[in-house]
């Protein structure tokens, strides 16, 4: 029998599904790490932009079920903290950025 006329056993479908699941999990892990880093950086600079981005990316990563969901949860917490720091800064001295003077 030639390779073209052999009957299909269905293993190709399972392999594709496993590959798709691995890719989706890898993407979720990368999204969680990215959100975490943005949340950390957002504590120092660009709170208004990086905080909400960290929250959204962390939530999307949780939705896609990463292997370590703690990173995504921590990213959401850091994003919310970024926004709270911004609110404290604006309330304290009316500025949208850090000032040392």
Backbone as ProteinMPNN parsed JSONL, in Angstrom:
{"seq_chain_A": "XXXXXXXXXXXXXXXXXXXXXXXXXXXXXXXXXXXXXXXXXXXXXXXXXXXXXXXXXXXXXXXXXXXXXXXXXXXXXXXXXXXXXXXXXXXXXXXXXXXXX", "coords_chain_A": {"N_chain_A": [[0.821, -1.181, 0.0], [0.534, 2.188, -0.787], [1.7, 5.244, 0.767], [-0.272, 7.168, 0.469], [-2.687, 5.875, 0.216], [-3.149, 4.57, 2.59], [-5.203, 3.825, 5.366], [-6.52, 6.298, 7.596], [-5.727, 6.655, 10.998], [-6.568, 8.324, 12.967], [-4.866, 9.435, 14.802], [-3.59, 11.747, 14.122], [-5.373, 13.825, 14.574], [-5.568, 13.844, 17.371], [-2.945, 14.496, 17.996], [-2.719, 17.045, 16.903], [-4.563, 18.371, 18.545], [-3.335, 18.127, 21.062], [-1.001, 19.586, 20.568], [-2.091, 22.097, 20.069], [-3.175, 22.63, 22.591], [-0.845, 22.681, 24.166], [0.437, 24.888, 23.01], [-1.402, 26.904, 23.585], [-1.271, 26.914, 26.389], [1.396, 27.622, 26.75], [1.326, 30.19, 25.64], [-0.372, 31.406, 27.494], [1.202, 31.265, 29.799], [3.34, 32.926, 29.025], [1.953, 35.306, 28.723], [1.164, 35.751, 31.366], [3.646, 36.151, 32.634], [4.541, 38.418, 31.27], [2.558, 40.252, 32.036], [3.087, 40.336, 34.775], [5.678, 41.484, 34.818], [5.116, 43.972, 33.645], [3.423, 44.983, 35.604], [5.212, 45.237, 37.756], [7.08, 47.116, 36.74], [5.338, 49.177, 36.35], [4.896, 50.118, 38.911], [6.862, 51.968, 39.295], [7.094, 53.667, 36.998], [4.915, 55.232, 34.621], [2.278, 54.562, 35.643], [-0.443, 54.91, 35.04], [-0.796, 53.796, 32.517], [0.521, 51.227, 32.46], [-0.516, 49.813, 34.663], [-3.392, 49.175, 34.25], [-3.0, 47.655, 31.899], [-1.523, 45.488, 32.857], [-3.423, 44.331, 34.524], [-5.417, 43.535, 32.691], [-3.978, 41.777, 30.963], [-3.187, 39.859, 32.855], [-5.691, 38.857, 33.638], [-6.574, 37.768, 31.202], [-4.629, 35.798, 30.889], [-5.254, 34.147, 33.081], [-7.751, 33.272, 32.232], [-7.024, 31.656, 30.128], [-5.83, 29.553, 31.395], [-2.999, 29.093, 32.723], [0.057, 27.219, 33.507], [1.093, 27.931, 35.951], [-0.864, 29.64, 37.794], [-0.526, 31.537, 39.767], [1.254, 33.542, 39.063], [-0.217, 35.075, 37.248], [-2.276, 35.954, 38.914], [-0.796, 37.468, 40.737], [0.131, 39.423, 38.981], [-2.256, 40.74, 38.386], [-2.832, 41.772, 40.918], [-0.601, 43.473, 41.237], [-1.085, 45.272, 39.125], [-3.452, 46.502, 40.001], [-2.444, 47.671, 42.297], [-0.675, 49.465, 41.11], [-2.452, 51.35, 40.023], [-3.621, 52.253, 42.387], [-1.403, 53.435, 43.627], [-1.001, 55.517, 41.847], [-3.364, 56.973, 42.282], [-2.936, 57.742, 44.932], [-0.673, 59.385, 44.585], [-1.712, 61.465, 42.992], [-3.644, 62.46, 44.712], [-2.081, 63.285, 46.895], [-0.167, 65.295, 46.01], [-1.106, 66.387, 43.659], [0.067, 65.669, 41.239], [0.908, 63.712, 38.307], [3.004, 62.054, 38.321], [6.034, 60.665, 39.789], [7.808, 62.58, 42.193], [10.713, 63.919, 43.599], [11.187, 66.212, 44.979]], "CA_chain_A": [[0.0, 0.0, 0.0], [1.295, 3.429, -0.809], [1.369, 6.1, 1.909], [-1.469, 7.971, 0.223], [-3.905, 5.075, 0.292], [-3.296, 3.958, 3.898], [-6.312, 4.415, 6.128], [-6.135, 7.184, 8.695], [-6.033, 6.062, 12.294], [-7.11, 9.345, 13.853], [-3.859, 9.954, 15.725], [-3.231, 13.109, 13.717], [-6.289, 14.76, 15.231], [-5.155, 13.95, 18.767], [-1.66, 15.191, 18.036], [-2.999, 18.462, 16.679], [-5.239, 18.898, 19.733], [-2.324, 18.259, 22.108], [-0.119, 20.689, 20.188], [-2.857, 23.324, 20.264], [-3.276, 22.841, 24.033], [0.473, 23.103, 24.645], [0.676, 26.248, 22.524], [-2.27, 27.801, 24.342], [-0.721, 27.008, 27.741], [2.638, 28.397, 26.643], [0.929, 31.583, 25.448], [-0.915, 31.893, 28.763], [2.341, 31.47, 30.692], [4.051, 34.117, 28.561], [1.105, 36.447, 29.026], [1.222, 35.974, 32.809], [4.96, 36.72, 32.956], [4.543, 39.776, 30.733], [1.708, 41.068, 32.908], [3.815, 40.516, 36.034], [6.763, 42.455, 34.602], [4.501, 45.284, 33.441], [2.947, 45.431, 36.903], [6.369, 45.682, 38.538], [7.601, 48.36, 36.158], [4.305, 50.191, 36.552], [5.0, 50.722, 40.24], [7.831, 53.062, 39.233], [6.838, 54.603, 35.9], [3.743, 55.057, 33.756], [1.248, 53.837, 36.383], [-1.734, 55.026, 34.382], [-0.842, 52.915, 31.352], [0.966, 49.864, 32.72], [-1.375, 49.16, 35.642], [-4.531, 48.515, 33.609], [-2.532, 46.635, 30.951], [-1.16, 44.322, 33.658], [-4.67, 43.704, 34.99], [-6.078, 42.88, 31.551], [-3.171, 40.625, 30.547], [-3.281, 38.847, 33.906], [-7.011, 38.234, 33.554], [-6.586, 36.924, 30.0], [-3.801, 34.624, 31.169], [-6.042, 33.255, 33.943], [-8.807, 32.69, 31.412], [-6.422, 30.614, 29.288], [-5.33, 28.517, 32.302], [-1.544, 28.843, 32.682], [0.507, 26.151, 34.399], [1.259, 28.556, 37.262], [-1.79, 30.779, 37.825], [-0.115, 32.53, 40.761], [1.877, 34.683, 38.369], [-1.277, 35.911, 36.694], [-2.952, 36.603, 40.043], [0.117, 38.495, 41.24], [0.127, 40.505, 37.995], [-3.493, 41.504, 38.592], [-2.651, 42.523, 42.167], [0.344, 44.564, 40.976], [-1.76, 46.26, 38.285], [-4.357, 47.272, 40.861], [-1.567, 48.476, 43.147], [-0.193, 50.584, 40.276], [-3.51, 52.362, 39.941], [-3.754, 52.835, 43.726], [-0.258, 54.338, 43.82], [-1.293, 56.717, 41.054], [-4.4, 57.735, 42.99], [-2.283, 58.359, 46.098], [0.176, 60.478, 44.096], [-2.555, 62.579, 42.542], [-4.286, 63.019, 45.895], [-1.094, 63.903, 47.782], [0.42, 66.549, 45.537], [-1.707, 66.846, 42.41], [0.895, 65.359, 40.076], [0.672, 62.406, 37.692], [4.276, 61.34, 38.288], [6.842, 60.723, 41.002], [8.673, 63.744, 42.334], [11.552, 63.8, 44.778], [11.345, 67.502, 45.627]], "C_chain_A": [[0.868, 1.248, 0.0], [0.862, 4.303, 0.374], [0.085, 6.897, 1.704], [-2.747, 7.169, 0.396], [-4.079, 4.385, 1.637], [-4.452, 4.613, 4.637], [-5.787, 5.27, 7.283], [-6.574, 6.56, 10.006], [-6.598, 7.074, 13.287], [-6.087, 9.921, 14.814], [-3.446, 11.371, 15.362], [-4.108, 14.139, 14.386], [-5.906, 14.944, 16.683], [-3.849, 14.719, 18.905], [-1.863, 16.688, 17.844], [-3.657, 19.087, 17.899], [-4.247, 19.087, 20.874], [-1.392, 19.432, 21.82], [-0.819, 22.023, 20.418], [-2.96, 23.651, 21.757], [-1.947, 23.315, 24.602], [0.773, 24.538, 24.233], [-0.149, 27.249, 23.317], [-1.749, 27.988, 25.765], [0.558, 27.832, 27.745], [2.327, 29.882, 26.454], [0.398, 32.186, 26.748], [0.207, 32.149, 29.757], [3.112, 32.73, 30.309], [3.254, 35.375, 28.875], [1.157, 36.791, 30.517], [2.552, 36.619, 33.212], [5.039, 38.165, 32.462], [3.722, 40.71, 31.612], [2.403, 41.346, 34.234], [4.91, 41.57, 35.895], [6.193, 43.858, 34.403], [3.965, 45.842, 34.756], [4.081, 45.935, 37.782], [6.916, 47.015, 38.036], [6.605, 49.495, 36.385], [4.321, 50.81, 37.935], [5.918, 51.936, 40.227], [7.514, 54.102, 38.173], [5.542, 54.233, 35.182], [2.634, 54.223, 34.402], [-0.073, 53.796, 35.632], [-1.877, 54.062, 33.208], [-0.553, 51.459, 31.722], [0.089, 49.116, 33.723], [-2.571, 48.459, 35.011], [-4.123, 47.438, 32.589], [-2.163, 45.349, 31.699], [-2.403, 43.589, 34.149], [-5.331, 42.929, 33.853], [-5.291, 41.646, 31.101], [-3.213, 39.505, 31.58], [-4.613, 38.117, 33.871], [-7.117, 37.328, 32.325], [-5.759, 35.657, 30.207], [-4.553, 33.646, 32.063], [-7.143, 32.557, 33.161], [-8.279, 31.536, 30.559], [-5.754, 29.5, 30.08], [-3.836, 28.238, 32.152], [-1.167, 27.715, 33.638], [0.719, 26.671, 35.813], [0.366, 29.795, 37.346], [-1.422, 31.846, 38.85], [0.53, 33.753, 40.139], [0.814, 35.628, 37.834], [-2.02, 36.643, 37.812], [-2.091, 37.721, 40.626], [0.18, 39.684, 40.276], [-1.116, 41.368, 38.147], [-3.369, 42.359, 39.853], [-1.69, 43.696, 41.975], [-0.282, 45.657, 40.11], [-2.715, 47.13, 39.088], [-3.552, 48.174, 41.791], [-1.006, 49.672, 42.38], [-1.218, 51.714, 40.239], [-3.703, 53.026, 41.309], [-2.606, 53.787, 44.044], [-0.485, 55.634, 43.05], [-2.331, 57.592, 41.75], [-3.8, 58.433, 44.213], [-1.405, 59.538, 45.677], [-0.655, 61.692, 43.696], [-3.209, 63.247, 43.741], [-3.292, 63.803, 46.752], [-0.587, 65.248, 47.271], [-0.08, 66.996, 44.167], [-0.891, 66.565, 41.172], [0.569, 63.965, 39.56], [1.956, 61.59, 37.634], [4.99, 61.464, 39.621], [7.6, 62.042, 41.031], [9.434, 63.621, 43.655], [11.7, 65.122, 45.517], [10.109, 67.916, 46.369]], "O_chain_A": [[1.848, 1.321, 0.741], [-0.226, 4.114, 0.918], [-0.575, 7.261, 2.677], [-3.793, 7.743, 0.697], [-5.066, 3.672, 1.824], [-4.652, 5.823, 4.538], [-4.739, 4.983, 7.862], [-7.668, 6.003, 10.105], [-7.063, 6.684, 14.358], [-6.418, 10.825, 15.581], [-2.994, 12.12, 16.229], [-3.636, 15.221, 14.733], [-5.913, 16.066, 17.189], [-3.68, 15.506, 19.836], [-1.252, 17.5, 18.54], [-3.34, 20.223, 18.254], [-4.304, 20.093, 21.582], [-1.036, 20.184, 22.727], [-0.206, 22.972, 20.907], [-2.846, 24.813, 22.146], [-1.91, 24.234, 25.42], [1.306, 25.315, 25.025], [0.343, 28.317, 23.68], [-1.78, 29.1, 26.292], [0.775, 28.645, 28.643], [2.99, 30.735, 27.044], [0.686, 33.34, 27.065], [0.173, 33.142, 30.484], [3.494, 33.513, 31.179], [3.827, 36.397, 29.252], [1.189, 37.963, 30.891], [2.576, 37.531, 34.038], [5.55, 39.035, 33.167], [4.144, 41.83, 31.9], [2.321, 42.455, 34.761], [5.052, 42.444, 36.75], [6.733, 44.827, 34.937], [4.046, 47.047, 34.995], [3.934, 46.942, 38.474], [7.18, 47.925, 38.822], [7.001, 50.643, 36.589], [3.813, 51.916, 38.121], [5.77, 52.835, 41.055], [7.651, 55.299, 38.424], [5.139, 53.07, 35.149], [2.113, 53.292, 33.788], [-0.741, 52.763, 35.594], [-2.973, 53.57, 32.94], [-1.302, 50.561, 31.337], [-0.033, 47.895, 33.635], [-2.751, 47.258, 35.215], [-4.815, 46.432, 32.435], [-2.457, 44.25, 31.229], [-2.426, 42.359, 34.184], [-5.755, 41.789, 34.041], [-5.878, 40.586, 30.882], [-3.269, 38.33, 31.218], [-4.663, 36.9, 34.051], [-7.688, 36.24, 32.404], [-6.14, 34.577, 29.756], [-4.499, 32.438, 31.833], [-7.434, 31.385, 33.399], [-8.991, 30.566, 30.301], [-5.169, 28.592, 29.49], [-3.45, 27.254, 31.522], [-1.971, 27.304, 34.475], [0.543, 25.926, 36.776], [0.805, 30.892, 36.999], [-1.958, 32.953, 38.802], [0.369, 34.869, 40.633], [0.94, 36.847, 37.957], [-2.355, 37.819, 37.669], [-2.596, 38.79, 40.967], [0.274, 40.83, 40.715], [-1.038, 42.593, 38.049], [-3.754, 43.528, 39.857], [-1.933, 44.788, 42.488], [-0.035, 46.841, 40.337], [-2.784, 48.343, 38.887], [-3.941, 49.315, 42.041], [-0.876, 50.763, 42.934], [-0.878, 52.885, 40.404], [-3.924, 54.234, 41.381], [-2.816, 54.83, 44.663], [-0.192, 56.72, 43.551], [-2.187, 58.813, 41.799], [-4.126, 59.587, 44.492], [-1.396, 60.574, 46.342], [-0.313, 62.823, 44.042], [-3.318, 64.473, 43.783], [-3.626, 64.866, 47.275], [-0.577, 66.231, 48.012], [0.493, 67.913, 43.58], [-1.138, 67.175, 40.132], [0.02, 63.138, 40.287], [2.001, 60.551, 36.975], [4.606, 62.262, 40.476], [7.989, 62.557, 39.982], [8.864, 63.266, 44.687], [12.291, 65.147, 46.596], [10.081, 68.988, 46.974]]}, "name": "protein", "num_of_chains": 1, "seq": "XXXXXXXXXXXXXXXXXXXXXXXXXXXXXXXXXXXXXXXXXXXXXXXXXXXXXXXXXXXXXXXXXXXXXXXXXXXXXXXXXXXXXXXXXXXXXXXXXXXXX"}
